[in-house]
Amino acid sequence: MGKNRLAAAAAAFSVLGLALAGCSPEERPGPEQSVALLAEGLSRLDVTGNEFAGSTVEAVNGMLEYEVAGMNINPSVTVAKIDEVSSNEAVATLKYVWDVNASPEDFSYETTVTLERGPDTGWQTRFRSTTVHPDLLPGQRLVRKASPPPRADILGAGGSVLMRHWPVWRVGLDKSVLGAHEYASSVFYLSLYLGLDADALAAKVQAAGPDAFVDVVTVRQDKVSPAFETDIATIPGAAALAERRVLAPSPGFAAALLGSVGPATEEMAADGPLAKGDLAGLSGLQGEYDSQLRGSDAVTVRILDSDNSASAPLFEAPSEPGTALQTTLDPGIQSRADAVLADSPGASLVAVQPSTGNVLAVAGGTGTDGTQPALLGEYSLGTGFEPVNALARLRSGGSGAADAAALSAAAQSLGLGITSGLGTQAFYGAVQNGSDGAQQAGALAGGEVLASPLAAAVAAATVARGELVSPVLVLNTEEPGGEGAGTPPSGTDAAPAISAEEATSLRSALRANVADAVDGDAVGALQSVSGGPVLAAAGTAETDGEKAGFGWVTAVQGDVALAVFVQGSSTDSAALAAAFLEGLAG
């Protein structure tokens, strides 16, 4: 609507003011509520609850779905202003904001829509294509084309690549171009070329539908010969399709910690720039740092006619690459941890470098609640966590069991209950009140030690270093909401730092556990580990208030401190720790 017409409308409205003033608000409500309801409906792309002049809700929803289907995201629509042209007509200005990618720049514009007073004095919207965009004609639609940049890497110690968006070959067998009598031959030659189990592949191919493309294997392009695609194509029905996948060095490499990448779900796309199907981090560090790693898509928005001819761009934004996530994981140590735990479901291992606090390895699967037991498991060790109770007894003069206050202070001195800038969520341990079972997040008063494998490894690292170790995993970020390294929990007084004499005494005791072990002792397996002397302690644990039969061990050798928790005995944990350390020594 032009400025002259609006001015005339405003003048007409002022003349009618006295007549309108004689009507009660209940009889002649203004258009504000109807316009707000319209904006809300447009924002969720469902205008149910609105009234339309000359149309129905079902018809308008159908038009709306067609006109914005190519955007794949929802807009945010707000009311900019409302002009009442007459007692029975109003013009509303709506502001659209489309969060088209992860950059700060949005696709935004204003539209106008006419509302008319209906026969029941309510307001009805005159919905047109221009209600969605001022340049949109009937039969046209908005289309957003997004081109994501390669996902940024997750890096390990020394800049080593832990996960990268690699070019890959997705190899498959297209059954639609083969006769049933040809399956066996193609399976034989494909299995021979790729080094696969021919019987297993044959069963997979037979089970698939007659027109299926059967996925066989995905391989990185830099790991095969330049002739790979051509070689695969010589096998009837076989094809190597060029794609990009976010992959770790091996399928199980720190899988629970690093996480996975895949198509965004509908729930993930409900808010923000993601559309359903966009590549996104789904779990682990990939999910936690998705926006940092994903970067920002290159985006173009155009209007398409019914014949798919496109307009000049309404909006353009270049891509912005993501930022690599730098971690402290050591690829060799992590691979060793994964290999050691491969046949031990339910086991967790965390390795920490005492001299730096760097987390070198985090191994183990996900728990039944989807969390990582290695970092977030809450295991009840009773009063049997030797590094803590030994320090408490030492401070109490070595006579008898230490009291709850001494145990609590010793736990803090070894890092339990003290958060750090780890870079991801973790349970740092605590001491539980033995009288009522309530965890004391503040005073840590009580008599039962709670720890995760991470917390146990940090305690061992603190003994080895002789001062409090603050663990760190992600180097180029700060843990959201985390307290500073070495900060005691809120409401507590700082526990005394472990002294050089105390650390020396604890190291001697933990070394004696291994050196003096006899047949049947839990840590006996650590006696034969190659390299320098091993310091260790072992025991049993519970989780979720049940005696689940968990065994644990903490061990130190050189500049590596570790904790292993396994569903089994402490002897089982020690055997895994010994295999891990032996592999590092080799």
N, C-alpha and C positions, 0 to 999 in steps of 0.2 A: 504494500500500500504506500503510495507516494506521500511526500511531506504535506502537499497542499490538501490532499484529501483528509489526512490526519488532522490538520489544523481546522478544516471545516467540520470534521466530526467532533472535535473538541468543543468548537463553538456551539454546535447543535446540542451537544450533551449539556453544556452550561445552561442553555435555554430550557432544557427539559428538567433541570435539577429540581425546580419547585414541585413539579408534578410527581417526580419520583419520590421526593421527600415525604409525600403524604402516604406512601405505602410502607408497611412495617417490614423489617428485615425478614421476619418469618414468612411473609407472603411472597416477597421478591428478593431472594438471596442473590448476592453478587456472584460473579463467575470464579472467584478465587479458589474455592474448594474444588470445582470441576477441573480447572486448569492444573492444579496441583496433582489431582488424581490422574490426569492425562500424562503429565510428566513422569509420574511414578510408573505408569503402565508402559510408556515408551522405553523407560530405562530397563525394564525387565523383558521387553519385547512381547508383552502380553497385556492388552488393554481391557481385559475383562473387568467389568464394574463401571466402565464409562458408557455414556450414551452418545449416539452419533446421529446426525441429521442426514437422512437419505440413505442410511446404510445400517448394517448390523455389526455387532461385536465380532461375530465369526468372519464376516467378509473383511473387516478392517484387519483382524489378526492375520488373515490369509495374505492380504496385500503387504502388510508389514513384514511378514516372514519372507516373502519373495524379494522385497526391496532391499533387505539387509542381509540375506543369507550368505552373500559373498564376503561379508565382513568377519564372520566367525567369532565375533566378540560382541558384548553388549555395550551400548553407550551409557553415559551418565547424562541425563536430561534434567535441566532445572528451568524454573520460570524466571525470565529476565525482567519482564514487565507485562502489565495488562492494561489495555486501553479500552474503555467502554465507549463504543461508537454511538450507541443509542440505548434506550431502555431494554431492547431486545437483542442487541448485538455487541460483541466484544472481540477485540483482536489481541491475542496473546503472543508474546515473543518468547520463544524457547531457545535455550542455549544447549547445544549438543557438544559433548566432549568424549571423543573416542581415544582410549588409552591403547594406541595401535602397536606400541613396542615398549621396551624397557627404558627408553631414553626419556628425559624430562619433557620433551616436546610432544604435544598431543594434537590430534586432528580435531579442530573445534570450529564451530560456526553457529549462526543463529538462523532460525526459521520463524515464520509467523503462521498462525492458524486462527481461523475464524470460529467463534462459538455463537450459537443462537439460542435464545430462550425458547424452551419447548412448551408444549401445550399445558404441562403441569407446573409451569414457572421454573422448572429446572433448566440447566444449560446443556446443550448438545453440541458436539464438535463436528465441524464440517471437515472430515479427513480427506486430504489429497496427497498425491505423491510429494508435493512440495512441503508437506508437514515433516517429512523425513530429511529432505535436503532441498534448499531453494532452487537448485538447478535440475532436480529430478523430474522427468516427465513420465506420464503413464507408460507402463511397460518396461521402464528402465530400472536398473538396480545398482547399488553401490557394491564395489568389489575391492577388497584389500589383498594385495599380493605381498607376502613377507618372504624374505630370503635371509635365513639366519647365517651369521658368520660361524666359522668352525668354533666349536666349544673350546674354551681355554683348558689348559692342562692342570692336572694335580701333580705336583712335583714332590720329590723326596729329598733326602740328604744329598748335598752337592749338586742340586739342580737336576737330579735323575728324574726321568719321566715315569710316573706311576700310572696315570690314566691320560689318554689322548684321543682326540677325535680323528681316528685313523681312516684313510681310504682302504676299503676292503673289497674282496670278491665274495659275493654271496652265491654259492654254488648250489644248483638245484637240478632236478630232473623233471621235465615237462611231460607228463603222461599223455597229454592231449595230442601230441604229435607222434606217439608211438603206438604200435599195435601190441596187444597183450603178449604176443610171442617174442617181442623185442625187449621186454623189460629185463629179462635175465642177462642178456648180453650187455646192455648198457650199464646195469648194476655191477657186473663183473669188471668191466674196464674202468668205470668210475672209481670203484673201490680199490682197484689195483693202482691207479694213478695217485689217489689221495692217501693210500695206506690205511683204509678203513676196513671194518668188519663187514664182509660181503653179505653174510647171512642176516645180520642185524639191519643192514640197509635194504636188503630184499624184502624183509618183513615189513619195514616201514613203507616201502613203495607199494606193496600189495595191499596194505591197509588203507591207503589213500584213495580218494575218488578217481574215476577214470579220466577226469580233466584237470586233476590237481597238479600244481607245481610243488614238488616235494623238496623242501629244504634239506640239503645234505650237510653242508659245512660252511662256515664263514672264516675266511683267512685274510690276514693283513696283506696288502699288495706288496709291501716292502719285504715280506718274508718268502715270496715265491718268485719264480723266474719271470722275466719279461714276456715269455711265450705262454704263460699260464692260461690266459683267456682263450688264446687260439687252440691250445692243446685240449682244453675242456670242450670246445666247440666241435672237435673231431668225433666226439662220442655222441651217437644219436640221442637226441632229446635232452642232452645236458647243456647247461648254460652257466656262465659266470657273469653275474650282474654287478656293475660297479656301484658301490654305496659307501657311506661313511658310518662308522660305528665308534662309540666311546668304549675303549677296551683297556684293560690292565695288562701287565706282562703275561699273566696266565689267568685262566678262568677263576681260580679260587683265591687270587692274591688279595689279601686284606679285604675280602669281599664285603663283610658286614660293616667295616669301618668306612671304606671308600664309597660304598653304595652303588646304585645303578642309575642308568639313564634310559629313558624311553618316552613313549607318547604321553603327553599330559592328559590326565583324566578330566572328566566333566567337572568334578569338584574343584580341581586345581585351576580350571579355566573360569570359575565363577567370578573371581575378582582379579583385576590386573590385566596385563597385556597378553597373557597366555591364551591361546585358543586350544580347544580340544584337539589332540593329535600332535601339537607342537612338541619338539624335543625338549625334555626337561629332566632335572634331577629328581629321582623318585625316592631315594633313601640315602642314608649315610651322609658323608660330607658332600656328595653330589647334590643331595636334596637340601642340606642345610645352607650351602653356599651357592645355590642354583643361580640367583641373579648375578652374582659376581662372575661365575664361570660362563654363564650363557651369553652375557653381553646384550647387545641390542640389535634386533633385526633391521635390515634395510626394508623399507616399507613404501609402497605406492598405493594410493587410493584413486580409483577412476570410476566413471559411470559407464556401464555397459548397456548397449541396446539389446533388443530381443535377438538380433542376429549376431551378438557378441562383438560388435564393433565398439571400440573403446574411445572414450573422450581423452582430452589432454589431462594430465594428472591434476587432481584436486589437492593432493597432498603428497609430498615426497620427503623421506628421511633416509640418510645414509646409515649403513650398519656401523656399529661400534663394537670392536672385539671385547670379549671378556678378559678378566684379569686372572692369571694363573694363581692357584692356591699352593703356597709353599708349606710343606710339612717337614717334620723331622724324621719320618720313617726311613730306615735304611733298607734298600731293596734286598740285599743279601740276607740280612737278619730277618726281615719280614718273610722272605721265601722259606727260610729255614723253619720259622715258627709255623707257617702254614703246613709245611710238609710233616712236621712232627705231630701236629694235631689232626692230620687228615683222617686217621682211623680212630679218632677218639671223639665221637659226637658228644656235645655238652661240655667239652673242655674249653678253657680260656687261658691265654698266655699274654702277659704284658711284660715288655722289656724296656728298662729305663737306663739312660747313661748317667751315673752318679755325678760325674764332673760337670755336666751341663744341665741336667734335668730333661734332656731331649728324650722323647718317647721314640724308641727304635723300632718297636714292633707291637702290634695289637692283633691278636689272632683269636679265632673262635667264631662260631656262628651267631645267629640271632636267637634270642630267647622266645618263649611262647607268646610273650606280649609284644614282640617286635623290636625290643631294645637289645643293646649289646651287653651281655653279661660281663665282658672283659672290662668295660668302663662303668657300667651302671648297675651291675649285680650287687645286691646287698646281702652279704653272707654273714651269718652270726658265727663268730669264732669262739664264743664263750670267753673265758679268761685264759684260753690256751694259745693266744698269739704271742709267741715267745719274745719277739723284739720289744713289745710293749710291756708285758708283765715282767720281763727281766730288767728293763730299765726302771720300772716302778719299784721292784724289790731292791735294786741297787741303791736307789735314792732313799729307801726306807732302812738302810743299813743291812740288808740281806737277811733279815730275820723274819721268817714266816711270810704269809701272803700279804701283799700290799693292800692298803685300803682303797676304797673307791676313788677318793680324791687323788691319791698318788697315781692310780691307773689312768685316770682322766688326763692328768697333767703329762704323763709319759706318752699317752697317745698323741696329744697335741705336739709334743716335742719331736715326734717322729712323723708329723704331717697329717695325722688322721683328723678329719673335720676341718681342715684348712684348705680353702679353695685356692685355685691358681688360674692364671690366664692360659688354660689348656687349649682353648680354641674350639671346644665342643663340650657338650654336656657330659658330666661324669658324677659319680658318687665318690666323695673323697674320704668316706669313713666317718665313724662316730663312736661314742661309747653310750650304751643303752643303760637306763636306770634299771637295776635288778629288782627293785621293790615293786614297781607298778608296770614295768614293760614299756613305758613311754620313752621315746627317743628324746634326748635332751639336745636339741640343736643349738641351744645357747650355752648352758653351763657344762654340758658334756659330763654331768655327774652320774656315776653309776658304776656298774661292774662288768658289763658284757661288751666286748669289742665287736663292732660291725665294720666290715671292709669289703671293698670291691677288689678284684685282682689288681687294678691300677693302684689303689690305696696301699695294698700290701707291698707292691713293687716299690712304691715311693718310700715306704718305711725302711725297706731293705737298702735302698739307695742312700737314704739319710744316714743309716749306720755306716755304710761304706765310705761316705764322703766326710762324715764327722760334723756335718751341719745340715740344717733343713734344706731339703731339695724341693724345689717348686717345679712340677712337671709342665712341659710345654709340648704341644703337638703341632699346632698351626702357628706359623711364624708371622704371617702378614695380616693378622687381624687381632682384635681383642674379643674375648668371649663375652657375648651380650649378657649384661646383668651380673657378670662374675665379679667377685671381690678380688682385690689385688693380691699378687703372689705373697704368701707368707702372712696374710691377714687372718687373725683368729675370727671364728664365727661371731656374729653380732651379739653383744651383751656379755662377752667373756673377757677375762683378763688373759693376756698373753702368757702361755706356759713358758717356763724357763727353757732356754735353748739347750740342746744337747751339748755337753762339754767334751773336750778332747779326751779326757780321762774316761768318761762314760762311753764314748764311741769306741775307744780302744778295748775296754772291758767287754762290750757287746760283741765286737768283732772276734775277740778271743773265744767267747762262749759259742758263737755260731760256727767258728772254725772247728772247735772241739767236737761239736755235734757230728761233723763229717769225719774228722780224723780218727775219732775214737769209736766210730760206729762199728757194731758187731752184727753178725748175721741176724736178720729179722728187724733191724732198725730201719725206720722209714727212709732215712737219707743215705742208707748204705750204697745205693746205686751211684751216688755222686762221688764216692771215693776214687773211682777209676777214671774219672774224666781227665782227658789230656789238658795240658797247659798249667796255669798257675793254680794255687790253692782255692778251694771252693768253700764258701761260708754258707750255711743253710739252717733253716728251721722248718718243721713240718707239723701238721695237725689235721683235725677234721673240722667240718663246718656244717651249718644248717642253712636253709633258705626258706623263706615264706613260713617260718614257724614250724617247719616239719624237718624231721631228721632224714634228709634226702640222701645221705651217704656221700657227701662231698669231701674229698681230700684236698689239702693245699700244701704247697711248699713255696718258700721264698729262698732265693739263692743269689749269691754274688760271686762273680769271678772276674778279676780285672776291673774294667770299667763298664761292666754290664751287671745290672741287678734285674732280677725277674721274679715273677710270681706265676705259678701254675695252679689252677683250680680245675678239678676233674670230678665227674660223677663216678666215684670209686673210692679207693683208699688213698691215704697220704703216700703209701709206697708207689701207687700208680702215678701220682703227681711227680714224685721224685724221679721215677724212671723217665718220664717225659722231659723233665728239666735236664736230666743227664744227657739224653739224646740231643736236646737242643744245644747245650753247651759243647758237646763233643763235635757237633756239626760245625760250630763256629771255630773251634780250635783247628779242625781239619781244613 
